[in-house]
Amino acid sequence: MGKIILEFDSVEESHDARTAIDAMKWKMAMWDLDQILRATVKHGASQISKDEACDIEYQLAEKYRELIRETLDNYELRLEA
């Protein structure tokens, strides 16, 4: 397996370094959001009332899940593997 080495040489690049270091956290946060929306779409589980999702919750969850996937696709990113 090959190595990838990222170098950040200056204080000005510290923000870029933090972004690179936190990349997996960002991916996991997006995964968690997607799974919350998935629970609403697939199982009808409301994240607001903890009861069955109403029609508008279901529709919004489905739409936002699509938007997340479209946005990630535009950046050539994938939640799975």
Secondary structure, 3 states (H helix, E strand, C coil): CCCCCCCCCCHHHHHHHHHHHCHHHHHHHHHHHHHHHHHHHHHCECCCCCCECCHHHHHHHHHHHHHHHHHHHHCCCCCCC
